């Protein structure tokens, strides 16, 4: 039975256990920064990866949605500084599941390699041409940016994941800039 005065979380989600230390930060610094900016209290179960967010003060009603994106971005491999951009109304997060392009471990490894490129060159080119930030983590590619930056980045990633040649993708990105 629940206590009458218990407070329900405004957000509950699960992140990979390996990303819990990034969310918490050195000596709890990242967690405290997010809590301070958003006016929330964050509880993290470091064994399961479960994250619960509680509202501490009256804030923007979009905070739960924004925090879901911030925490999801950290979970998908972004550093906290880039993830915190998602508290800004101009930024959004898009996650692409690479399993729709390849089912086997080897296929996913090949697709990730195509998106990252030699020494990170393909990922870096997409970031430079679009202004979006890209993280390849597990079976996903996450993108943080303004909507006008995310659209060409998603197209480039989907083209690479589908097997398009890098030069074709680069030309397509160049056309977006024109």
Buried (B, 14 or more C-beta within 10 A) or exposed (E): EEEEEEEEBBBEBEBBEEBBEBBBBEEEEBBEBBBEBBEBBBEBEEEEBBBBBBBBEEBEEEBBEBBBBBBBBBBBBBEBEBBBBBBEEEBBBBBBEBBEBBEEEEEBEBBBEBBBBEEEEBBEBBBEBBBBBBBBBBBBBBBBBBEEBBBBBBBBBBBBBEEBEBEEBBEBBEEBEE
